[in-house]
Amino acid sequence: MMIIHVIQPYEDISRISKKYMVDEDSIKSINKIPNNTFFVPGQSILIPIHNDKYSNYEKYNTFEVNAFIKASSTPDKNTTLLELIKKYATCITYLSIFGYCADTNGRIKEIHDSDFISVALSNSISPIMVFTNYIEGAYEPHPFKSIINSQKNVNSFIMKIVNLLKRKGYGGICIDLKNLDPIYQESYFGFIYKLSIQIRASGLTFFVCVNGDQMINIDNNVYFDPSDTKILMPYRWGWSGSPPMPIAPLNQLEMLLQRTIRVFPENSVMLDLPLYGYDWKLPYNSKSSSARAISSDEAIELATLQKTYIHFDYISRSPYYNYIDEKNDKHIVWFEDIQSIWSKLEFTSYMGLKGISFWLSEKDYSLNWVMLKENFSIKK
């Protein structure tokens, strides 16, 4: 099993090794710590424990894990992602491959996904097609608009999607339609409902990405079957265009999830978790400031470089730190680390959710997957 240790001031790996009776090389290997690395006070690391004190430890409840990946238009650029999928295969139930879309006339644009589907199937992972309205860098508010209001055209379009899923070898579909024009929103949710019926009738899995606004403004029981998987996408707090704040504060997530499970059964909900952060320049100016996206590993490396102290906000269960750059500008960084992720994994298990979801990218945060493998039972 793995436990989390938070680095204290003046603490080195030798002292940590003696405290837990674990050899230094094991700690370095799991946390990818080079020799002579300076620890940042407040930094969270994983400690492998195999002594008698934890001999009666049991893994958390079994749940499912979805990994989103974005297929590159150039197959050669997918190599790193393919290797990561193989590396973490035992921790992945579904591989959701982003992203198919359709033009205004319903012509579906295919992607280079054959290698991902092959690797998923060979590692007992169910490949899921992500169908989205994300086109050329933005969510199209009125996609495939020439067919959405025609019953005949919608039925034909649905069969085209089902046949594509079967031809490609997908195990199901994940619908990711965001920022839809409110005027036509009901028509699109009607399309989703009809598609879900056909998907289930074909023996395939149906996922739908749902955000907080959809929870509040739509009677979801009309459109979504209780058996469908809903991936809750909580991207409404810290982001590039927001003031400095936690990325996914647990206290806010809990309130959002409480509203969600009033509509959907908890065992049909998966919680999507961010593995990144943002770097804001201070003072924040809403008209000119835009935060820089930063991976979790990059956030820790920057804190190490700046020799700063990582704080942990216990209300939001989120890490953050301040620093001053070479131009003497002040910054604040909010990000996710293994301590904040662990809090959300515990919460997911406690609430009895179907599982969790992540975006898997080249800037991988490996501690997340180590924690999953060692402390949780993943359904395959």
N, C-alpha and C positions, 0 to 999 in steps of 0.2 A: 504494500500500500504506500501511498504518498501522503505526507503532511506538509503544511505550509509553514515556513519559518520567515519571519520579518527581521531583516538585518537591523541591528542596533548600532549606535555610534561606536566606532573603534573596534567593531567585531570583525574578525577575519575567518577564513575557512577552516583554519586549524582549530579554533575555539568551537566553531559549529560542529565540526567532526567529532570532537571529544564529547560535546554535550549530548549528541544523539547516538554515539558509539557507531558511527558510520564512516567508512574510509573516505578520504578527501576526493579520490579519483571518481568514486560513484557520484558524489555531489556535483563535481565539475562536469562529468559526462552528461548527466540528466539536464543540467541547467546551461550547458554549452558555455562554461566559464573558462576562458583562457588562463594560462598561468600569469601570476602577478597582476590580476585584475583588481581594480579598486571597487569595493562594494559601496553602494549608495545607501546611507541610512534610510530605512523605510522601504527598501527594495524587497519584494517577496520572491522567495525561491522554494523549490520542492526538495524535500528530504525523503529518500527511500528508507522505509522502516521495516525491519524483518526480525525484531527481537521479541521476547516473550511478553512484553508489556502490551503488544497489540495482537497477540495470537488469536484472540476471539473476535477480531474485527470481521465484519461482514460488509459486502459491497452494498451500495445503495440500490433502490428498486430498479428493475430492468426498464429501460426506455429506449426509444428510437432516436437516431441521429441522422439529420439531413445535412448534406454538404452542397452548397451552391458553388458552381464554378462557371466562369465565362469562357466559352470556346473562342479562340482566336481565329480570325479569317485566314491566317497563315498557319497551316498544320504544324510546321516545325517549331512554332512558338509555344505549342502546347506541351512540349516535352517535360518541363519542370512540373506542371500540374499533374501530368500523368504519373510521374514518379512519386509525388506526394500522395496521390490516391492509393497507389500500391503500398506506400509506407504506413498509411493510417487505415488501411482497408478493414481491419478488425473493429474499428470504432465507427464505421459508416454503414448505415442501413440503406439510405437513399442517396443517389448522386443526381442532383437537379442541374441540368445542363442549360445554361442561358446562352442565347435566347432566340427562339423562333418568333417571327412577326409576320404580319400580312399587310399588303398595300391597300389602298382605298377600294380596290375591286376584289379583295379577298385572295389575291395570289400570295401564297406562302413562300417566304424567303428561307431557304434551307441553309444550314450552317455545317462547318466541318466538325462533326460529332462522332464519326464512326469509331475512332480510336478510344474515345471516352466510354462509349457504349461497350466496346469489347473488353476494356480493362475492368469496367464495373461488373459485367456479367462473369468474368473469369475470377473475380474476387467476392462472389456472392453478394454483390451490391445491386439493388434495383435501380436501373437508370430511369430518370424522370425528365421528360421534355418540359422546359419552361417556355410557355407561350405568353408573349408580352406586347405591350404597346410602346415599349422603349425603342424609339427609332431615331437614328442619327443624333444621339446624345441627349434626347429629351423624351418625356412621355407624351405621346400624341393624344390629345383630348377626345378625338373622334376618329378612331382607327376603323379600317374596313367599313367605312360609312355607307358605301353604295349597296351593301347587302344586309345591314343590321336590321332594317325595318321590313324586310320581306321574309315571311315565314318559309317560303320555298327556298330562297337563297340561303337562309340561315341553316336549314336542314341539310342542304347540299354541302355547305361549308363545314358543318360538323362532321359529316361522313368523310370529307377530305382529310380532316385532322385525324380522325380515328384510323383511317387507312394508312396515313403517314406514320402514326405511332407503331402500328403492326409491322409495316414494311421495314422500319428502322430497328425494331427489336426493343422498343421502349416498354417499361413496365407500367407507365402511367404518365400523367400530365400535371403540371403545376401552372395555374393561371395567375399571372401577375399583371393586372390591368389597374393602373394608378392614374390619378389626376384626370379622370374622365369628365367630360362636359356634363354638368348637372342636368341639362335639358335632355340628354340622351342616356343618362346613367341607368334608368330603369330598363331600357332596351338591352343594354349590355349585360345587366345582371340576369335578365331573362335568357339571354344567350348562354351565360355561364350555367344556369340551372338546366337548360336543355342538354348542354354538352355533358354535364355531370351524369345525367341519366344514361346517356349513350355510352359514356366511359365505363360506368359500373356494369352496364349490360354486356359490355365486351370483356369483362373480367379484368379490367385495368384499374389502377389506383388514381384517385382524383384528389389533388391538392389545390388550395386556393390561398393566395397571399392576402392578408387582411390587415388594414391599418386601423388606428384608433378612431379616426373620423367615421369609417364605415361602421364601427361598433355602435356609434352614437346615433347616426343619421338614417340607418337603414334597418328595416325589420328583416334581419338575416334569416330568420326561420322560414321565410317565404322562398328564399333563393338557395339555401344550402342544406343538404341532407345531413342529419346528425352524424352519419358515418363518414362523411367527407373530412379530410384532414385540413385544418385551417392553420396556416403559418402566420403567427402574429408578428408583424413587422414594426417594432417600436422605435422608428427613426423620427422622433419628434422633439428631442431635447438638444444636447450639444451636437452641432454640425457646423460646416464651414460658414454658413450665413447667420448663425445665432450668436448671442452674447456668450461669454465664457460660462460653461456649466458642465456638469457630468454628462457623459455620452449616453448612458442607459442607467439612470439612478434607480436603485432597487425599490425605494419607497414609492416612486412614481409608477414603476412597473407593476408593483403589487396592486395599486388602485386600478390601473388599466386592466389587469388580468381579472380582478374581481368583477368588473363590468363585463368582461368577455365571457366568463363562465356562467353569467346569468342568461346568456343567449345560447352558448354552445356547451355541450358536455366537455368537462375538463380533459377527458381521455381522447378527445378529438383535436386538441390544440397543441401545436408545437411553438415554442418561443424562439425567435431568431435573435441571436446574441452577437453584438459587434466585437471584433478583435482588433480594435484600433483606437486612435484618439485624435485630438486636434490641438494645435499650437496657436494661441491667440496673442497678438501684440496688444500691449496696454499703454494708455487707457483705450478701452474699446470704443469704437466709433461706428455706429450702425450704417452710416452712409459710405464709409471708405474701408472699414475693416473686413477682412475675410480670413478665416482661420486656415492654417495649413494642415492638411491631412497627414497623419503620421501613424506608422504601425506601432504595435505594442513594444516590439523589440527596439524600434527606433527611438521611442519615447524613453526607454530605460537607458539606451546608449547615450542619448542627449543629456539625461540627468547625470550620468557618469562623467561625461565630458565637462559639464558645467560644475561638477562637484557640489551639487545641491542636495537638498533633503526631500525625499518623497513623503508627502503627507497622505493620510487616509481619512476621508470624510465618512464617519460611521453612520450617518443618516442615509446617505445615498449609496453607501458601500462602494465608493469610487476613489481611486488614487489621483493625486494632482501634485504639481510643484511649480515654483516660480524660478525664473532665472533672468539675468541681464546679458544681452548679446554683445558682440564686439562693437556695435554702434551705440552702445549704452541704452538701448531700448529694452523696456521691461516686457516680460512674457509670462503667460500662465499656460500650463499644459494639463489638460484633463485626458485621461486615457483609461484603458482596461488592462488589468494585470491578472495574475493567477489568483490573487486574493479576491478581487471583485468578481471574476468569473466563477470561482468556487462558490461564492455567496449565491449566485444565480442558479448554478447547478443544484445546490442544496434546495433552493426555493422551488425549482422545477419538480424535483423529486417529492418534496413535501406536499405540493399542490396536486400531485397525481396527474400531471400533464402527460400527454402522449410522448413528448420528447422535446428536443432542442434542435436548432438549426444554426449553421455558421456559413460564412462565405470563406471558401478556401482559395487563397491566392499565392502568388510567388513569394510575397512577404509573409511567410507563415509564422505563426506564434506556436512553437512546438510544445510548450509547457501545457497548453490547453489539452492537447491530444494525449500527452502522457498522463495527465490527471484523469481524463476520461477512461483510458485503458486500465489504469490501476485501481480506481476507486468506484467505478460504475459498471454495471452489467448492461451491455449493449445488445439489443435485439437485432438479429440478422434475418 
